[in-house]
Amino acid sequence: MNKKISTESYKGVRDFYPEDMFVEKFIWNTWRTVCERFGYVEYNASILEPAELYKAKSGEEIVNEQTYTFTDRGDREVTLRPEMTPTVARMVAGKQHDLIFPLRWFSIPNLFRYEKPQRGRLREHWQLNVDMFGVDSGEADMEILSVAHAIMRQFGAQENDFSIRINSRKLMQDVYAHFKLNEDQSYKVSKIIDKKDKIPADVFLASLTEVMGDTAGQLTDILSSNERLLDTLGKDNKNVVALLNTIETLEKSGIKNLEFNPTLMRGFDYYTGMVFEVFDTNTENPRSVFGGGRYDDLLDIFDARKVPAVGFGAGDVTIRDFLETHKLLPAYKATTDIYICTLGAEFAEHARELADILRKPSEKYPYGLNVALDLSGKKIGDQIKIASKQSIPFTLVVGSDEIASGLYPVKNLSDGVEKKVKVEEVADVVRK
């Protein structure tokens, strides 16, 4: 006897029923709207990549513990992409001599990571990736931060609903140099700092002490105060000047919720300069929503000419959590404009002809109407209930009287108002 197959989806992924897909499309459309407003153009790529792409730059934790990697039938090691930045770097390196820089690119790929599903983290999600290639100045950093800020505002978030935490990998390298840390020590300290908010204070200090010895306490003291850190490096330090200039310039442009945070490191190994995270300030969802930074050396693994780059990735799961927390989720609205009901099977052909007329673009309505035709054959009351339960806003009834008079009752299901109109007037009622 065959085992019954479960209707449950694979652990850590989602099924998108129409109401869920409505929210998902809202998120994607908001992302696209803002990116295109800033002059970014969309690209995409396959979800399959050679595993070596991630072994080279993403970080050991992601490659060894979080990827879906397998050997294909050609004995090639393949990975379902866990992030998009290495992919876009590969694409840029592959056509480096044909592309016109600077590039402003964005994509909304689905990504896969094998990790424990929890709030804000699933094994598959969709993510906006925004990248600028070819500009190494702070102006590019500021534009990327401006795009991130504009996205949150486009979703309806107020300035105090989120903060943008910012740091600089270069600035932190100056801190490590102050403590005379070598490259290996600096790498280990960065990883420890990245986990600071997720581990107890005594564990944090003990972890630093293993790497730095007695000077660990001095570092924790410096990290506890922005002023102390800036005083340690000196206000004339070029990386301090660059970071403060970025914050000051963006504040003048109207972005008032920037915060310098020296413990912000971001987990990926490829970041080289400015890093940032958009953080939810609501106590019900105190977490990072998304982030990014500068990665000027990523094309090195392809033996390509150096191209400076800065960008970020914003996942749909954390964005949806943010919208839900702040009551910014849109109310579901069907994409179907009108549902045509019939008073009998003998009127089906006329109803089909009417549907075709309403769907066709016109000079006044270049996209026509989205029309669903009842195929259930149920009583008229039940047909209208179908439309109502599917959140279709209007119904139109076809029967002998309607065909004879050329006037069709169009009913608004939200308020019950019904109007009898000619075919050419239906769109006016629906689109009013």
N, C-alpha and C positions, 0 to 999 in steps of 0.2 A: 504493500500500500504506500502510495506516495505521501511524503511528509507535507503537511500544509504549509505553504509559504506565508510568512508574516507580512502584514500590511505596513509594518513599521519601516521607516527609512533607515538608512545606514547611520550609525551613531555619529553625531557631530555635524550632520548636514541637515538641510531644510527642504521641505516641500513648499512650493509657493502656490497656494490656492489664490483665486482671483483677488480677494481682499488683501492678501499678503503681497501679491505682485503689484497691486496698485501702489502700495507704499514704496516698494522697491523701485518702481519706475519713477515715482516722485523724487526719490533720492538721486537716482541716476540723472534725471532731467535737470535737477537743481545743479548737480555737479557740472553737467555739460553747459548749462546756461552761463555759469560764472566763468568757466575755463575759456569758452569761446568769447566772452566779453573782454577777456584780457589778451585775446589773440592766439590762444593755444588751439592746435589742431589734433584730431583724434587718430590714433593708430591702434593696431592690435597684433597678436601673434598667437601661435599654438600654445596649448597648455603643456605640451611635452617639450622638455629640454634635455640635452645631455647632462648627466649628473655632475660631470667635471666642472660645469659652469658654476655650481654652488659650492663645490669643494674649494674652489679657488678663492672666493671672496665673501660668502655670506656669513661665515662663522661656524665653528665646529658644532655648537649645540644644535643649530638648525639642520645641518647636514646629517649628523649622526643620530639625532633623536627625533626630528620633527618632519622629515620628508617622506613622501610616498615614492620610494625608489625601487625599480625592478629591472630585470634583464629581459630585453625583448627577444623575438625569435631570430634576430640577427646577431645575438650575443652582445648587444649594446646596452650599457647601463643608462637608464632613462629615469627622469624625475618629473613628477607632476609639479609644476612651478609653485614654490612656496611664497614667492614675491616676484615683482615685475622689474625691479631695477637692474639686475643682471641681464635680463632679456633685452631691455631697451638699450643697454650699453652694448650688447652684442650686435643689435641692429644698427646702431650708429657706427660702430667700428667696421661693420661689414660694408657700409656704403659711405664711408667717411669722406672720400674724395668726390662724391657726387652730390652730397648734401650742402645746402646753403646755410651757414651759421650766422647768427644764433638760431637754434631750433627751440620752438615752444611746442611741446608735445604733451598729450594726455591720453590715457586709456582707462577702461573700466573692466579689467580682467577678473576671472574667478581664480582663486588661489587655494592651495591645499597644504595643510600642515597636520601632521599626526601629533596631536597634543590632547590633554584632558579637556573635554568640553566644559565650559563654565560661562558665567555671565560675561559677555563681551568677547568671548573666544570660542570659535567653532573649528571644525576640521576643514570646512570649505566656506569661503566667503567671497564676496565681490569687493573690489577695492579701486578707488580712484587713485591713479598715479599721475602726478603733474611734474614735469621736468623741463628745465631750461639748460641747453647745452651751448657752450661757446662764449660765456661771459664769466670772467673771474672776479669781477668787482662786487662791492657790497650792494650795488644797485640791483643786481640779480637776486641777492639774498632778500632784499627788501620787497622786491616784486613777488617772490614766492610767499613771503609772509603776508603780503597784502591779499594774494589770492586765497590763502587759507582763512584769513579774517573775513573776506567777502563771502566765502562759502557759508560760514557760520551765520552771518547776518542774513544771507539769502534764505536760509532755513527758518528765519524768524527769531533767532537768538538775539537777546539784548547784550550790551557790552559787559554787564556784570554777570551774565550767565556762564561765561567762560573766560579763561585767561590763556595767554600765549607765553609759555615758559621758554626761555631762550638761553643758550650757552654757546661756547666755542671750544671745539676740540683743540684748536691752536692755543687758546688761552690756557687750557688745562695742561697742555704740554709744557708751557712756561712754568706752571705750578710744579710739575714733576721735575723740571730742570732745577727749580729752586731747592728741591729736596735731593738733587743729584741721583735720581732714579735712572736706571738703565732702561733699554727698550722693553725687555721682558718684564721688569718690575712695573713699568708704566702701563703695560697692557693689562697685567693682573690687577693693578689698582683701579684702572678704568672699569673693569668688570665688577669689582667690589662696589665701587661708587654707584654703578648702574642699579645695584640691588639694595641701595641704602634704605629706601622707604619700604622695602618688603621684608626686612630682617630686623631683629631687636638691636638696640644701640650697642649693647655689650658684644654681640656677635659681630657687628660691623667693625668695632674697634679691634676685636681679636683678629679678624680676618686681615685688616690692614697691618696689624702688628706682625703677623707672619711674614709679610712681604717687606715692610719698611722698618721693622724694629722699633726702637724707642721714639722715633720721629712721628709715629702714627698719630699720637695725641695732638701734635701740632697741626697735622693736616685736618683732623676732625674739627679742631678749633677754627681753622681758616674757613672750612666749608660751612660752618655754622653762621657766618656773617659775610654778607656781600662786601660790606665796607672793609672788613679785615682782609678779605681776599684781594680786593683791588689795591689796598694799601701795601700788601705784601709784594705785589707785582709792580706797583707804581702807576700812577695815573697817565704817565707818558708812554707806557708799554703799548706798542703798536696794535696788539691784539685786543687790549683793553679799550684803546681809542676806537677801534673798528666796531666793537660790540656796542659801546656806549653811543656811538654815532648812529648805528642802526636803530637803536631804541629811540633816541631823541628825534631822528628824522621821521620815523613812523608815528610817533606821538604827535608831531606837528601836522601830519596828514590826517589825523583824526582817530588813529588806533591807540586807545588809551589803556588797554589791558595787557600790555607787555610786562613780563617779569623776568629779570635776570636770575637764573637758578644754576649755581655751579655744580650741583649734584646731578643735573640732567646730562646723561651721556648718550642715550640711545644704544640699543644692543648690537647693531650691525658693525662689523669691523671696517667697512669701507668709508665711513664718514671721516672727513679731513678738516672741516672748518666749523661753520655755524651749524648748530643742531637746535631743534625746537619741538615742542609738543603743545597741542591745544588741549587744555585741561578743563573738565567740567567742574564748576565751582559749587554745584548743588550738593549738599551733604548726603542726599540719597544716592548719588552716583559719583562719588569723588574719585575720578580716574582719568587717565589720558584718553582722549577721543581719537586723536591721530597725531602724526608728527613726521619729521623729515630732517633734511639738512643738506650740507654741501659734501660732494664726493668727487673730488678732482682726479683721482687716480684709478678709477674703476676700469678704464679702457686699457690699462697697463697689461692686464691678463691676456689681451688679444694682440699684444705687441703692436698696438696702434699708436698713432700720434696722440699726445696728451690733449684732452678736451675738457676744460673745466665744466662742472655740472652741479646743479642744485635742484632739489625737488622734494616731494613728500608723497606719502601714501595715506589714504583715508578709507578705512574699512566700513562696510555697510552695517555690520553688527553693532559696533560702538556708536555709529551715527544714529541708528535707530533707537538704541538705548537712551541716547541724549535727547532725541526728539520726544520719546515717551516720557522721560523724566520731567521735561519742561512743558509737557502738554502741547507739543508742536506737531504731532502726527496729523496728517490730513484726513478728513472724513472720506469714507469710500464713496466714489462716484463711478457709476458704470460708464464705459466708453460707448455703449449703444445709446443712440439718441431716442429711438422710437420703436415700439413693438407693434407689428400689424396683426390684429386679430380678425378672424373670419367667423361669420354666422353659420357656416356650413361648408362642406367639402366642395360644393359646386362653385364657390367663390374663390377657390385657391388660385386658379390661373390669373384672375384679375388682381388678386393680392400680390402675386409674384411680379406682374407687370408694374404695379404701383410701386413696389419696393425698388425695382430697377430704375424707375424714373427718379425716385427720391435719392438714390445713391449716386446718381450721375452728377458730376460737377457742373456748375453753372457760372455765369459771369458774376452773379451776386454771391454765390456760395461755392467757391472754387474747389472745396473738398467734399461737397455733397453732404448727405446725412449718413450716419451709421444706423442701418436698419436691420432688425431681426424679424423674421416671419414665423408666426406660430405654425408648428408642424404637429402639435399634440392631438388635434382634433377634439379637444375637450370643450365643455360648455363655455360660453363667452365669459362668464364670471370667473371660471377657473383659469382661463387664458390671461385675464387681467391680473389675477393673483400671481401667476408665473412672472409677469413683468414686474410687479411690485416687489416680490421676494428677491428678484435679481437686480433691484435698485434701478431699473430702467425708468426714466422720468416720464415718458409719454406713451400713450397707446393710441392706435387708430383702428377703427372698426370698419370692416367691409361686409356689406350685405346687399340685398336687392335694392333697397331704398337708396343707399349711398351711390350705387352704380347708376341708377336711374337719374338721380338729381345732380350727380357730380360733386356733391358736398359730403365731406367725410368728418365724423366726430373725432377730434383730437383732444384727448383728456390729459391734463396735468395731474399725475398721481400724487403729488405732494400736497396740493390744495383742493383737488377735486373739481377744478374749473374745467369745463368742456366747451370747445368752440367747434362749430361746423364750418369748414373751409374748403376751398378748391385745392386741387393737388398742388398748384403752383404757390399756394399760400402756406402750405404745411411747414416749410422750412422757416418762414417768418415767425410762426407760433413757437416752434421748438427752439429756435436760436434767439428768441426775444431776450 
